Amino acid sequence: MQDNPSHPLAFLATGQILCHNAEGREIPCPGSGQDAAFVDLPTFARQRFLPCGEGLVTDSATGLIWPTDAGAVGFPLPWAEALVRVDTLARTGWLGRADWRLPNRRELRSLISYGAARPALPSGHPFVNVFLGWYWSSTTAALAPGYAWYVHLEGGRMFYGKKDQDCLCWPVAGASRLPRTGQYRCYDAGGAEISCPGTGQDGALLAGTPWPQPRFSLHEDTVRDRLTGLVWARHADASGGPVPWETALAVAATYGNGHWRLPNINELESLVDAGQHHPALPADHPFAAVGEAYWSSTTSAFENNWAHALYLQKGAVGVGVKSAREFLVWPVSGPQD
């Protein structure tokens, strides 16, 4: 069965439509510099998940096809067994499709709405049996190949777990409009590099749209990402060290000529090359002063006095307390401005 995705998709809107201060109190969005201040509200009014067969939906944003039952595979499994289980579903034509795979980290994250929690899925989603815990991706953690990336459906965090632990898996099918993750190697459960063909891993399937080459173009003190259209400050530490979240919003808004802002969490994650670590950026990136972790403009829907952050040395998506002097500032400008 062939699917024909339309134009490539650089990254998704986060789904966040409310703004909150450092104490977690809701505030008006205009002028706040927060994620939801830049939202195109009609984007979230459209029905995103469309039925495409019994027990299946197409994500109209990404082109991906998901089973509506997020627990259909059954009990939690170690990573290698999850890959085998999903391959069996493909070979037996489960739900009428032969192209099931374990989603890569970018495909799995595409389901997350940062405007929701418990589960962190878009409002009105059609899914059932959603477990508020970790789901495996097919992407190995480059900094520790005995671990693989997984996503937590309660609040939308993404980290890496040891491949021998038990987690759920949510198969995906169809051709993706999302960019590739950057991973092209494959590893066994112990972390040893192996040949990719037949593994079902991210590095074997290379699902998604290829990156432009070269990916970045340098213009004096700014860098344009030709994959996403976003323009980043070349110097990746506008704050001169870790600052609280509200300070980060202010620093980004007043950077350079003023046409800058703090990126949302999906914009930050779009920079990640899952085949690299320390930092998890494409090997030929032109950035300077790349640090450990960065604030996003996206509040945590799980706890409104927290905000999402990108741990760039690893490539993980986590959270931090807004009032804490925890993370750096990396200004961006581009499509939302």
C-alpha positions in Angstrom: 0.0 0.0 0.0 1.5 3.3 -1.1 1.0 6.7 0.6 1.9 9.9 -1.1 2.7 12.6 1.5 2.4 16.2 0.4 5.1 18.9 0.9 7.7 18.2 3.7 7.0 19.4 7.2 9.9 21.1 9.1 8.3 20.9 12.5 4.9 20.9 14.1 3.2 23.7 16.2 3.3 22.7 19.8 -0.4 22.8 20.5 0.0 25.4 23.3 -2.6 28.2 23.3 -2.3 29.5 26.9 0.4 31.6 28.7 1.5 31.3 32.3 4.0 33.3 34.4 6.8 31.9 36.5 4.4 31.1 39.4 2.2 29.1 37.0 -0.6 31.7 36.9 -2.4 32.2 33.6 -1.7 35.6 32.0 -2.6 37.3 28.7 -0.4 36.1 25.8 0.2 39.3 23.8 3.6 40.7 24.4 4.7 37.8 26.7 7.1 36.3 24.2 5.8 32.8 25.1 5.0 30.0 22.8 1.2 30.6 22.7 1.7 34.3 21.9 2.7 33.2 18.4 0.1 30.5 17.8 -2.0 30.5 14.6 -5.3 29.5 16.4 -7.1 28.2 13.3 -4.4 25.5 12.9 -5.8 23.9 16.0 -9.4 24.2 15.1 -9.1 21.7 12.2 -9.6 18.0 12.7 -6.1 16.5 12.6 -6.8 12.8 12.9 -8.9 11.3 10.1 -10.3 7.7 9.9 -8.6 5.7 7.2 -9.8 2.2 7.9 -11.1 0.1 10.8 -9.0 1.0 13.9 -6.7 3.4 11.9 -6.3 7.1 11.6 -4.2 9.3 9.3 -2.5 12.3 10.9 -3.3 15.0 8.4 -0.3 17.1 9.7 2.4 14.4 9.2 1.0 11.8 6.8 1.6 9.1 9.4 -1.0 6.4 10.0 -1.6 5.2 13.6 -3.7 2.5 15.2 -6.3 4.1 17.4 -5.6 1.6 20.2 -2.3 2.8 21.8 -2.1 -0.5 23.7 -2.9 -2.9 21.0 0.6 -4.5 21.0 0.0 -5.7 24.5 2.4 -5.8 27.5 5.6 -3.7 27.8 8.6 -5.2 26.0 12.3 -4.7 25.9 13.4 -2.6 22.9 14.7 -5.5 20.7 11.5 -7.5 21.3 9.4 -4.4 20.5 11.2 -4.2 17.1 10.5 -7.9 16.4 6.9 -7.6 17.5 6.2 -4.7 15.2 7.9 -6.5 12.3 5.6 -9.4 12.9 2.6 -7.1 12.6 3.9 -5.9 9.3 4.5 -9.5 8.0 1.0 -10.7 9.0 -0.7 -7.6 7.5 -2.2 -6.4 10.8 -5.2 -4.0 10.2 -4.7 -4.5 6.5 -1.2 -2.9 6.3 2.2 -4.4 5.6 4.3 -1.3 6.4 4.2 -1.2 10.2 7.4 0.0 12.0 8.4 1.2 15.4 8.3 5.0 15.1 11.5 7.0 15.2 11.9 9.6 17.9 10.6 12.5 15.7 7.6 10.4 14.5 6.7 9.5 18.1 7.1 13.1 19.4 4.8 14.3 16.6 1.8 12.9 18.6 2.6 15.2 21.6 0.6 18.3 22.3 2.3 20.6 24.8 -1.0 22.2 25.5 -2.3 19.0 27.2 -1.2 16.5 29.9 -2.3 13.1 31.2 -2.1 12.3 28.3 -0.1 14.9 26.3 -2.1 14.4 23.2 -4.1 16.8 21.1 -7.5 17.8 22.3 -10.2 15.6 20.8 -7.7 12.8 19.8 -9.3 9.5 18.9 -6.9 7.2 20.7 -7.8 4.7 23.4 -5.8 2.7 26.0 -3.1 5.3 26.2 -0.6 4.4 28.9 0.7 7.4 30.9 4.2 6.2 30.7 7.1 5.5 28.4 6.8 4.4 24.7 9.8 3.1 22.7 11.1 4.8 19.6 13.3 3.0 17.0 16.1 5.5 17.6 19.2 4.5 19.5 20.7 7.1 21.9 24.0 8.1 20.1 25.7 9.0 23.4 24.9 5.5 24.9 24.0 2.9 22.2 22.8 0.4 24.8 19.9 2.9 25.3 17.1 4.0 23.0 14.9 7.1 23.0 11.5 7.0 24.5 8.6 9.4 25.0 6.5 9.8 28.1 2.8 10.2 27.3 1.9 11.8 30.6 3.7 15.1 30.0 5.6 14.9 26.7 9.2 14.4 28.0 11.7 12.5 25.8 14.7 10.8 27.3 16.6 7.5 26.7 16.2 4.2 28.5 18.3 1.1 28.7 17.2 -1.2 25.9 16.6 -4.2 28.3 13.9 -2.4 30.2 10.2 -3.0 29.5 8.2 -0.2 27.7 5.2 -0.1 25.5 5.3 0.4 21.8 2.9 2.2 19.4 3.4 1.1 15.8 3.2 3.5 12.9 2.7 3.2 9.2 2.7 5.4 6.1 5.2 7.8 4.6 6.2 10.7 6.8 6.4 14.4 5.9 8.6 15.0 9.0 12.4 15.4 8.6 14.7 12.4 9.2 16.3 12.2 12.6 19.9 12.1 11.4 20.6 8.6 12.6 22.0 6.2 10.0 23.7 3.6 12.2 22.2 0.6 14.0 23.0 -1.0 17.3 22.0 -4.2 19.1 20.5 -4.3 22.6 24.0 -4.2 24.2 25.1 -1.2 22.2 27.3 -2.8 19.6 27.1 -1.5 16.1 25.4 -3.9 13.7 24.4 -4.0 10.0 21.2 -2.1 9.5 19.2 -4.1 6.9 16.3 -6.0 8.4 16.6 -4.5 11.8 13.6 -2.2 11.6 15.6 0.5 13.4 15.6 4.2 12.6 19.1 3.9 11.0 17.8 1.2 8.6 14.5 2.8 7.5 15.6 6.5 7.3 12.0 7.5 7.5 11.1 11.1 6.7 12.4 13.7 4.3 16.1 14.2 3.7 18.0 17.3 4.9 19.2 19.9 2.5 23.0 19.9 1.9 24.5 22.0 3.2 21.9 22.3 5.9 23.1 25.7 7.4 24.0 28.9 5.7 26.1 31.4 7.7 25.4 35.2 7.4 27.7 37.1 9.7 26.3 36.6 13.2 23.2 34.6 12.2 22.7 31.1 10.8 19.8 30.1 8.6 18.6 26.5 8.8 17.7 25.5 5.3 15.6 22.6 6.6 13.2 24.6 8.7 13.6 28.2 7.5 14.4 29.4 11.0 17.2 31.8 11.6 19.3 31.3 14.7 21.9 33.4 16.5 25.3 32.0 15.7 26.4 32.6 19.3 24.3 30.0 21.2 24.5 31.8 24.6 22.8 35.1 24.4 22.3 35.3 28.2 26.0 34.7 29.1 25.1 31.7 31.3 22.0 30.1 32.9 19.1 32.4 33.7 15.5 32.0 35.0 12.8 31.5 32.4 11.3 34.9 32.4 14.7 36.4 32.0 15.3 34.1 29.1 12.1 35.4 27.4 13.3 39.0 27.9 16.8 38.4 26.7 15.6 36.8 23.5 13.0 39.5 22.8 15.7 42.3 23.1 18.4 40.4 21.2 20.0 42.1 18.1 17.5 44.1 16.1 14.5 43.0 18.1 13.1 40.5 15.6 14.0 37.6 17.9 12.2 35.4 20.4 12.8 32.4 22.6 12.1 29.3 20.4 9.3 26.9 21.3 10.3 23.3 22.2 9.6 21.9 18.7 11.8 24.5 17.1 14.6 23.7 19.5 14.3 20.0 18.9 14.4 20.5 15.1 18.1 21.3 15.5 18.9 17.9 16.9 20.9 15.3 14.9 20.1 12.0 16.6 23.3 10.5 15.2 25.5 13.0 17.2 26.0 13.9 20.8 28.0 16.5 22.8 26.4 18.4 21.1 23.5 16.6 19.4 23.9 18.9 16.3 24.9 18.1 12.7 28.6 17.5 12.6 29.2 20.5 10.3 27.1 23.0 12.3 28.5 26.6 12.3 27.4 27.6 15.9 29.6 28.9 18.6 29.4 28.7 22.4 27.0 25.7 22.3 26.0 24.8 25.9 24.4 22.0 27.9 20.7 22.9 27.9 18.3 25.6 26.6 15.0 27.1 27.7 12.1 27.0 25.3 9.1 29.4 25.4 6.8 26.4 26.0 5.2 26.1 29.4 4.7 22.6 30.8 1.0 21.7 30.7 1.7 19.1 33.5 3.0 21.8 35.9 2.5 25.4 34.7 5.4 26.8 36.8 7.7 24.6 34.8 8.8 25.0 31.2 10.2 22.7 28.6 13.9 22.6 27.8 16.3 21.0 25.3 19.3 19.2 26.7 21.4 19.7 23.7 24.5 17.7 24.6 22.2 14.6 24.8 19.3 15.6 22.5 16.7 15.1 25.2 13.5 17.0 25.9 12.9 17.7 29.6 11.6 20.4 31.9 12.9 22.9 34.4 11.4 25.1 37.2 10.8 28.5 35.6 12.1 30.4 38.7 15.4 28.5 38.7 18.6 29.8 37.1 18.9 26.6 35.0 19.3 27.0 31.3 20.7 29.1 28.5 19.1 31.4 25.9 19.3 30.8 22.1 17.3 33.4 20.2 15.5 32.5 17.0 13.6 34.3 14.3 11.6 33.0 11.4 8.2 31.6 10.3 6.2 32.6 13.4 7.4 36.2 13.5 
